[in-house]
């Protein structure tokens, strides 16, 4: 677990907040929705 945290820190990965809609992708017929990062 420590190695994973070090990797994330080394890669300078950040969690970008998503504002607005609950889902960022919808299928053409609206039957599937997903929140893409």
N, C-alpha and C positions, 0 to 999 in steps of 0.2 A: 504494500500500500504506500509506503514511503517513496518508493521508486516512481510510482504513478504520479504522485503529487509533485515530485521533483521534475518529472517530464513536462507536466502541465505548466509549471512555473518557468522552466527553461524555454518552452515554446511561446511563452507570453500569451497564452490562450485567455480570452476574456468572455464572460457571459454577457451578451448584448441583450438589453431589455427589449421586449417586443410590446409595442403600444397599439391599442386599437382592437381589431377583430380577434376573436378567439382562435380562428383558423387562418392559415396563410395560403392554403391550397384547397381547391374544390375540384372534384371530377366534373366532366362536362354535363352529366345528368344530375349532379348534386347528391349522388348516393354515397360518396366518400369525401371525407374532409380530413385534413391533417395540418398540424402545425409544424412547418419546416423551419429548421434553424439555419 
